[in-house]
Amino acid sequence: MRLLKRNRAVESKVVADKIKVLLPSFCPKLNSNKSTDLAIASIEYYAKVNRNVNIEVVSFGDYDAGEFTASNVHHNYLGYVGCEDLIDAIDACHISLVLSKFETFGQVVAESMARGTPVIARSNTAISEMITHKRDGYLVEQSDVESVAIAMEWFRTNEQYEKVCTESRTKVGMLMDTTAFEVLYFKILKEFYYEK
């Protein structure tokens, strides 16, 4: 399944009447940790407050229930995706919404940021170590629909959106550098093995 890619050269910022949101792991009943129910409620709230804005939600992964009722939300569920379709999905969206209650490492966060698609995430998970608030993503302090809607609006109206995208890509490039992993690995090895 190939999505139309977002043309970053044409869409240098989120257009006034449209925002595309990536929502991974669409599974509100199977995995409550992913907080898909909060994401759905937040997008619904945002849609109702901003009736003039068209919201396209692209989701993938498990699907057990949940749908959008607001008339200005279009949901494109992809099911399980391979590498190429995942890249297309990320590239097609303006932001990724990852509201997991706990994460040790946010793979979708890293993948999104690597493609220059900034992420909205909770500030109290390990994902927050990857994101600098309002520089390369957005960290939500409160886990409520209003806070997530404010984050979505921040991206939609941000004149520096393209800069945030660039910072997002740069940040994950620095974090995922093999030298950084090597230094971390030897630090852990020293702490757990050599100092015993």
N, C-alpha and C positions, 0 to 999 in steps of 0.2 A: 504494500500500500504506500504510495508516494503522495506526500502532501505538497502543496505549493509552498515553496520556501519563501520566507520573509526576505525581501530584497533590502538589505541594510543600506545600500546606496540610495534607494528611493525613500525608504522609511527611516530617516535619520533620527526620528523620535516617534513616540507613540502618537498616532493621529488623534485628534480631538474627540472623535466619536467612536473609537474602536480600541479594544485591547484584547490581546490573545494571551491566554493563561495556560501553562502546562500544569497538569495535575496528575502526577504519577501515582501508581498503586491505588487505583480507584476501588477501594474495598472497605466501605464503612462498617460492615458487619463482621467480616472475616478477621480483620486486624484493626482493632481500635487504636493501637499505637500510631497508626498513620494519620489519624484525625481527619479522615476524608469527610466525615459528617460536619466537622467545623469548617472545612474548606468549602463544602457545598453551601452551608448556611451563610458563610461570609460572602461568597460570590452572589448568592441570591439577595442578600442584604444590599450589597454594592449595586446590583442591577436595579433594585427597587428605588434606591436613592438617586441613581443616575439613569433614569429611563431613556435618556437621549444617547446613551453609550451602548454600542453593540459589543457584547462580550463573547468571544469564542473560547471555549474550553476544550483543550486537547488532553485526553487522558489515555492511560494504558495500564496494563497489569491485570490483576484480578478484578472481576466485576461481580458483585453480589447483590447490589441494590443501590438505589439512590439515583435521583435524576433532578434536573433543574426545571422549575415551573415558570420562572420569569420569561416573558415573551422576548426579551432582548438578550437572552443567553442561548447560544447554539453549542451543543455538546457533540464533539467528535471523538467517540470512543474507538481506540485502535486495537484493543485486545493485547495479546502478547506481541512484543516487537523485537526484531533483530537489530543489529548495530546500525545498519543504514536507515531503517525506519525511525530508530531512536534519534539519530542525528537530525533527520528531517523534522521530526516532531519538535525537538528542542529549537532548531533553527526557525521553525514556523511561528514560534511564540515570542512575545515581548518579555515575559517573566515566567519563572517557575515558582509554584506555590508548594512548599514542603513544610508541613506543619506537624511533623512527627513529635510525639510527646517525649521520646528519648531516642537518641541515635548515638552510636559509638563512632561511626564514620558515615557521612552522607554521600553515597555513591552518585545519586542523581544530582545532588548539589554540585559535586566536582565535575560531573559531565556537563551540566548546564553552564556552569561558570567557564569551563574550558571552551565552550562554543560561544561565549560572550553573551549569554542569556542570564541576567541577574536573577537572584533568588530571594523570595520572602520566606523567612524561617523564624522559629521561636528562638528567643534569646537565651533560654535555659537548657539547651542541649549542646552536645559536642559540635554540632554544625556551626554554632556561633563562633567557634575558633577559626572558621574558614571565611567568615563574612565580617567586613568592617561596615558598621551601620551607616547607611546613606552614602557610602563611598563606592562599594562594589556589590551592594545588596541591601536588604532591609531586614532588621531584626525586630520582631514583634515582642514587646514586653508582656503584654496581657494576651491571654488566649481567648479572645472574644471576637465576635464578628465585626464590631466597629473598628477595632485595632487593625484587623486584616484589611478591611475596606479602606482605611486611611492609608495603609501601605500601598494598596493597588492604585489609589488616586495619586499618591506621591509619584509613582512611576508614570502614570498616564499624563500628568501635567508637568513633569520635570523637563525643563529646557535643556538639562545636561544629561538626558537619558543615554545618548550615544557614548558619552564619557564614562558613565557608570558601566555600560557594556564593556568598554575597553578595559577599565579597571578590574572588572570581574574576571576577564580572561587573563590579564596580567597576574592578578593575585593567585589564581589557581596554578598558573604556570610556575610561580615561585614556590608554592607549597608542594607541588607534585614533582619538583625537580629531583632527578636521581641522586644528586649530591646531597640534597636535604634529607632524603630517605636514608642514604648511607650514614650520614652524621647521626641521625636519630637511631638507626639500627645499632651502631657501635656504642652509643650512649646507653641504650637499653641492655645491650650485651654486657657492658662494663658493670652496670648496676646489678644485674641479676646473676652474672656468672663470675666475673673476675673479682668482685669485692666480697664474695662469700668465703 
